[in-house]
Amino acid sequence: MATLAFKLQESLFLRNPDSTELGQKIIKNSVRLIDKLGFEDFTFKKLADEIQSTEASVYRYFENKHRLLLYLIDWYWTWLEYKIDYATNNIRDPKEKLAICLKLLTEEKKQDVYSEVMDGKALQRIVMAEFEKTYLTKQVDSDNKDGVFLPYKAVCKRIAEIIKEVNPAFAFPSTLASTLILSINHQLYYAEHLPSLTDIKFNPQKHYDKLFEFMQVLTFNALNTRYHAE
């Protein structure tokens, strides 16, 4: 199994959870519990009981559960930026690069591309269900000053740069990039929970491919161009 270690913003944590066995246990089990319970019902007490430790030990790593959620989601975006850079590094055709980005954004995440601590599928579900809760808050401006949204901004910036390569005259590359990412999260969520809001029908084997197809149509039509894979 691949092991990925990323340097995240130190403002996210009081002690780097990646530096100790207990910290890694906190991360691994918080992903599982948030995925199972939802962020609202997740508490440090429940996490402490799960790892047979104390609330105080969890608080030594994270100031509160909001910071813990930010840590998990920042890890996800940091990994995705790494994946995009790796997959597009030797690609010259900007349309092909953009299609690769859309594929990476829409695909089901697999366990074998994450570290042993992270459950890839569970983390993807957390991002899908909980991501907007990280910034639709009263403290969004102070969190932004702390740099906690930098990984998400980096992914948006990378995709916006590729959009500009595809169509240098397009006036809204950053707007389109952030819209695409949120739309993908919304459509995945709708397919599973609010199916009347989408034409992407939930099917563990097929709905990711259908979403990729839709996002290609949406993106390349917005850019007034077409792309056909070789």
Backbone hydrogen bonds, N-H to C=O, Kabsch-Sander energy under -0.5 kcal/mol:
donor,donor_aa,acceptor,acceptor_aa,energy
2,A,112,D,-1.1
4,L,2,A,-0.5
6,F,4,L,-0.5
8,L,6,F,-0.8
12,L,9,Q,-1.7
13,F,10,E,-1.0
14,L,61,Y,-3.0
15,R,61,Y,-1.1
19,S,16,N,-1.7
20,T,17,P,-0.9
24,Q,20,T,-2.0
25,K,21,E,-2.0
26,I,22,L,-2.3
27,I,23,G,-2.1
28,K,24,Q,-2.7
29,N,25,K,-2.3
30,S,26,I,-2.0
31,V,27,I,-2.0
32,R,28,K,-1.4
33,L,29,N,-2.5
34,I,30,S,-2.8
35,D,31,V,-2.0
36,K,32,R,-1.7
37,L,33,L,-3.6
38,G,34,I,-2.1
42,F,38,G,-1.0
47,L,43,T,-2.0
48,A,44,F,-2.9
49,D,45,K,-2.4
50,E,46,K,-1.9
51,I,47,L,-2.0
52,Q,49,D,-0.8
53,S,48,A,-2.8
58,V,54,T,-1.3
59,Y,55,E,-2.5
60,R,56,A,-0.9
61,Y,58,V,-1.9
62,F,58,V,-2.0
68,L,64,N,-1.5
69,L,65,K,-2.5
70,L,66,H,-2.3
71,Y,67,R,-2.1
72,L,68,L,-2.2
73,I,69,L,-2.5
74,D,70,L,-2.8
75,W,71,Y,-2.1
76,Y,72,L,-1.7
77,W,73,I,-2.2
78,T,74,D,-2.4
79,W,75,W,-2.5
80,L,76,Y,-2.4
81,E,77,W,-2.4
82,Y,78,T,-2.0
83,K,79,W,-2.4
84,I,80,L,-2.6
85,D,81,E,-2.6
86,Y,82,Y,-2.4
87,A,83,K,-2.4
88,T,84,I,-1.9
89,N,85,D,-0.8
91,I,88,T,-1.5
92,R,90,N,-0.5
97,K,93,D,-2.2
98,L,94,P,-2.3
99,A,95,K,-2.2
100,I,96,E,-2.2
101,C,97,K,-2.1
102,L,98,L,-2.3
103,K,99,A,-2.2
104,L,100,I,-2.5
105,L,101,C,-2.3
106,T,102,L,-1.9
107,E,103,K,-1.8
113,V,110,K,-1.3
114,Y,111,Q,-1.8
118,M,115,S,-0.6
120,G,118,M,-0.9
123,L,119,D,-2.7
124,Q,120,G,-2.1
125,R,121,K,-1.9
126,I,122,A,-2.0
127,V,123,L,-2.4
128,M,124,Q,-2.4
129,A,125,R,-2.2
130,E,126,I,-3.4
131,F,127,V,-1.5
133,K,130,E,-1.4
134,T,131,F,-2.1
135,Y,132,E,-0.9
136,L,132,E,-2.1
137,T,135,Y,-1.8
140,V,137,T,-1.1
143,D,139,Q,-2.7
144,N,140,V,-2.4
145,K,141,D,-2.0
146,D,142,S,-1.4
147,G,144,N,-1.4
148,V,143,D,-1.7
150,L,147,G,-1.3
153,K,149,F,-2.5
154,A,150,L,-2.4
155,V,151,P,-1.8
156,C,152,Y,-2.3
157,K,153,K,-2.8
158,R,154,A,-2.3
159,I,155,V,-2.3
160,A,156,C,-2.6
161,E,157,K,-2.2
162,I,158,R,-1.5
163,I,159,I,-2.4
164,K,160,A,-2.1
165,E,161,E,-1.4
166,V,162,I,-2.1
167,N,163,I,-2.5
170,F,167,N,-1.9
176,L,172,F,-2.5
177,A,173,P,-2.3
178,S,174,S,-2.4
179,T,175,T,-2.0
180,L,176,L,-2.6
181,I,177,A,-1.8
182,L,178,S,-2.1
183,S,179,T,-2.6
184,I,180,L,-2.2
185,N,181,I,-1.9
186,H,182,L,-2.6
187,Q,183,S,-2.9
188,L,184,I,-2.2
189,Y,185,N,-2.1
190,Y,186,H,-3.1
191,A,187,Q,-2.5
192,E,188,L,-1.4
193,H,189,Y,-2.7
194,L,189,Y,-0.6
194,L,190,Y,-1.3
197,L,194,L,-2.1
198,T,195,P,-1.4
201,K,199,D,-0.9
202,F,191,A,-0.7
206,K,203,N,-1.0
207,H,203,N,-2.4
210,K,206,K,-2.0
211,L,207,H,-2.0
212,F,208,Y,-2.2
213,E,209,D,-2.2
214,F,210,K,-2.3
215,M,211,L,-2.7
216,Q,212,F,-2.0
217,V,213,E,-1.9
218,L,214,F,-2.7
219,T,215,M,-2.6
220,F,216,Q,-2.5
221,N,217,V,-1.9
222,A,218,L,-1.8
223,L,219,T,-1.5
224,N,221,N,-1.4
225,T,220,F,-2.9
